[in-house]
Amino acid sequence: MTSLMWSIWMRGAALLIAMTVTSGNPQTKSTNDVTRCFIAGNLEVRPFTSKIFHNTRMLRIWLPPQYSHGLRSARYPVLYLNDGQDLFNACTSVFNGQEWRVDETATDLINSGKIPPMIIVGIDNAGRIDRAKEYLPFPDDTLTPAIPKVYGKQYPSFLLNEVIPFINREYRTNPSPAATGIGGSSYGAGIALYTAILLPGRFGKLLLESPSLYAHDNYLLKRADQFTRWPAKVYVGVGSINEPVEDVHRLAEAILRHKPGDRLLVVSTNGGAHNANAWAERFPRALQFLYGK
């Protein structure tokens, strides 16, 4: 792996964006089904019924090694990630039988002292067919068949008024905005960005992988151009194969108008595709940037 660092001068401020060029495939679990379904650490899978979306999904709550035997008074930062089925286990993956390897990565980084013990909450999507309906605030006119009615405008309320209160009630979280992050990939990244913009000041960390930002005449990019209250740290990852590279650069420019360059990390992977293997490869960098000591 090699890293190329460069500076972009914009409006009198020096911008530093770290670009990582990698080759090869990330480490994957064994093709043996038993091994592939193995979870590193303690993952609690709990059914969760939403009054806002009128459906039930799973919340996948990964707890750090210290959680069960640490001080009962200890409180842990939390990262909420969309597409929960694809985060921890290839056997539950909705797409391509791939996973982010969140459990292995978090375990390694915590055990090595690179990040503090933390909780990671995977919020399942509504399923392969209905996923876009919940993740799109506005219809995506490129979809075939078209989905004219979407419900993404309700997602911030679903997260703020249903999911987060449940997690804070059931687990020993640090609920402060500075300790709370939100993220996702593709449509899941788009709705994470939408939520961060709709709820300014509520999240201190934002993780966006291969974000889909173009729907409704680039609505999210236009909102980003006008937005000023960005989370304290923002990570954006993108590949080079069928990926939204130009949109990511435009988003980065919008964020940097209002945020010092050391609070934004953009990682571009040469040869990275639009899939969970690529997101897994970049996830250690993202997690360490957002939560690292």
Backbone hydrogen bonds, N-H to C=O, Kabsch-Sander energy under -0.5 kcal/mol:
donor,donor_aa,acceptor,acceptor_aa,energy
2,T,21,V,-1.6
4,L,19,M,-2.1
5,M,3,S,-0.5
6,W,17,I,-0.9
8,I,15,L,-2.0
10,M,8,I,-0.6
10,M,13,A,-2.2
13,A,10,M,-1.9
15,L,8,I,-1.7
17,I,6,W,-1.2
17,I,15,L,-0.6
19,M,4,L,-1.5
19,M,17,I,-0.6
21,V,2,T,-1.8
21,V,19,M,-0.5
22,T,20,T,-0.6
36,R,32,N,-2.9
37,C,33,D,-1.8
38,F,35,T,-1.5
41,G,39,I,-0.7
42,N,63,L,-0.9
43,L,41,G,-0.7
44,E,42,N,-0.6
44,E,61,I,-2.8
45,V,43,L,-0.5
46,R,44,E,-0.6
46,R,59,L,-2.8
48,F,57,R,-3.4
50,S,55,N,-3.0
54,H,50,S,-1.0
55,N,50,S,-0.8
57,R,48,F,-2.5
59,L,46,R,-2.9
60,R,122,G,-3.1
61,I,44,E,-3.2
61,I,59,L,-0.7
62,W,60,R,-0.7
62,W,120,I,-3.2
63,L,42,N,-2.8
63,L,61,I,-0.5
67,Y,64,P,-1.8
70,G,66,Q,-1.8
74,A,71,L,-1.6
76,Y,172,R,-1.9
78,V,179,A,-1.9
79,L,119,I,-2.0
80,Y,181,G,-2.6
81,L,79,L,-0.5
81,L,121,V,-3.0
82,N,183,G,-2.0
83,D,123,I,-0.7
84,G,123,I,-1.8
86,D,83,D,-1.9
87,L,84,G,-1.3
88,F,84,G,-0.7
90,A,36,R,-0.7
92,T,89,N,-1.4
93,S,90,A,-0.7
98,Q,95,F,-1.5
100,W,86,D,-1.7
101,R,87,L,-0.5
102,V,87,L,-2.3
105,T,101,R,-2.3
106,A,102,V,-2.7
107,T,103,D,-2.1
108,D,104,E,-2.5
109,L,105,T,-2.5
110,I,106,A,-2.4
111,N,107,T,-2.6
112,S,108,D,-1.7
113,G,110,I,-1.4
114,K,109,L,-2.0
115,I,109,L,-1.3
119,I,77,P,-2.9
120,I,62,W,-1.9
121,V,79,L,-2.8
122,G,60,R,-3.4
122,G,120,I,-0.6
123,I,81,L,-2.9
123,I,121,V,-0.6
124,D,58,M,-2.2
124,D,122,G,-0.7
131,R,127,G,-2.1
133,K,130,D,-0.6
134,E,130,D,-1.1
134,E,131,R,-0.8
135,Y,131,R,-1.6
136,L,132,A,-1.6
141,D,139,P,-0.7
143,L,140,D,-1.8
150,V,148,P,-0.6
151,Y,133,K,-4.3
152,G,136,L,-2.2
154,Q,151,Y,-2.2
155,Y,152,G,-1.6
158,F,154,Q,-2.3
159,L,155,Y,-2.5
160,L,156,P,-2.9
161,N,157,S,-2.8
162,E,158,F,-1.1
163,V,158,F,-2.2
164,I,159,L,-2.7
166,F,162,E,-1.5
167,I,163,V,-2.4
168,N,164,I,-2.7
169,R,165,P,-1.8
170,E,166,F,-2.2
171,Y,167,I,-2.2
173,T,171,Y,-1.8
174,N,76,Y,-2.9
179,A,176,S,-1.1
180,T,177,P,-1.4
181,G,78,V,-2.4
182,I,205,K,-1.9
183,G,80,Y,-1.9
184,G,207,L,-1.6
186,S,209,E,-2.3
188,G,185,S,-2.2
189,A,186,S,-0.5
190,G,186,S,-2.1
191,I,187,Y,-2.4
192,A,188,G,-1.1
193,L,189,A,-2.5
194,Y,190,G,-2.4
195,T,191,I,-2.3
196,A,192,A,-2.3
197,I,193,L,-2.1
198,L,194,Y,-2.5
199,L,195,T,-1.9
201,G,229,R,-0.6
202,R,199,L,-1.9
204,G,177,P,-1.8
204,G,180,T,-2.0
205,K,180,T,-1.3
206,L,233,K,-1.8
207,L,182,I,-2.3
208,L,206,L,-0.5
208,L,235,Y,-2.4
209,E,184,G,-2.3
210,S,208,L,-0.5
210,S,237,G,-3.1
212,S,186,S,-1.6
213,L,211,P,-0.7
216,H,139,P,-0.7
218,N,214,Y,-3.0
219,Y,215,A,-1.9
220,L,213,L,-0.5
221,L,213,L,-0.8
222,K,218,N,-2.3
223,R,219,Y,-2.6
224,A,220,L,-2.4
225,D,221,L,-1.9
226,Q,222,K,-0.9
226,Q,223,R,-0.6
227,F,223,R,-1.4
230,W,228,T,-1.3
233,K,204,G,-1.8
234,V,263,R,-2.4
235,Y,206,L,-2.9
236,V,265,L,-2.7
237,G,208,L,-2.7
238,V,267,V,-2.3
240,S,272,G,-1.5
241,I,272,G,-2.5
242,N,240,S,-0.7
245,V,243,E,-1.8
248,V,244,P,-2.2
249,H,245,V,-2.1
250,R,246,E,-2.2
251,L,247,D,-2.5
252,A,248,V,-2.6
253,E,249,H,-2.1
254,A,250,R,-1.9
255,I,251,L,-2.5
256,L,252,A,-2.4
257,R,253,E,-0.7
257,R,254,A,-0.7
258,H,255,I,-1.8
259,K,255,I,-0.5
263,R,260,P,-1.9
264,L,261,G,-1.4
265,L,234,V,-2.4
267,V,236,V,-2.6
267,V,265,L,-0.5
268,S,266,V,-0.5
269,T,238,V,-2.5
269,T,267,V,-0.5
270,N,268,S,-0.6
272,G,269,T,-1.9
275,N,273,A,-1.5
279,W,275,N,-1.7
280,A,276,A,-2.7
281,E,277,N,-1.7
282,R,278,A,-1.5
283,F,279,W,-1.2
286,A,282,R,-2.0
287,L,283,F,-3.0
288,Q,284,P,-2.2
289,F,285,R,-2.0
290,L,286,A,-2.5
291,Y,287,L,-2.5
292,G,288,Q,-1.7
293,K,114,K,-1.2
